[in-house]
Amino acid sequence: MKRYASHYVLSPDMEWIRLHVVEVDGGEIKLYPVSEELYSIEWLPGVILVLPKNGNAIRQESYLQDIFILAKHSSLQETFLTIRSEEWEIFYLSPFDFTLMQPVSETRRRQLL
């Protein structure tokens, strides 16, 4: 099992959610709020994206720009979600411009799943 937490997570519903954990456990991906210090969380300053698998579209700049334009801020403070991991990819982006909610020219992408 791997646990990652970040300032923001872009959920499968294309909503920005703050301070959540993305837990990868076998065939499942779980999203839940950071409520306490949990064992073995890797804290990642920046953004975690949970995106559907569709031909590695994250590598296409036009697709990336569309993601950030279409994403909205969640009105929910706590999101609990479980999805099947074989249908999704997880990426970590850092550094990230939190005022514009956009990557910057120095942003690096690292695939977590």
Summary of the structure (lengths in Angstrom):
residues: 113
radius of gyration: 13.1
end to end distance: 11.8
largest distance: 37.5
contacts: 311
relative contact order: 0.28
helix: 14%
strand: 57%
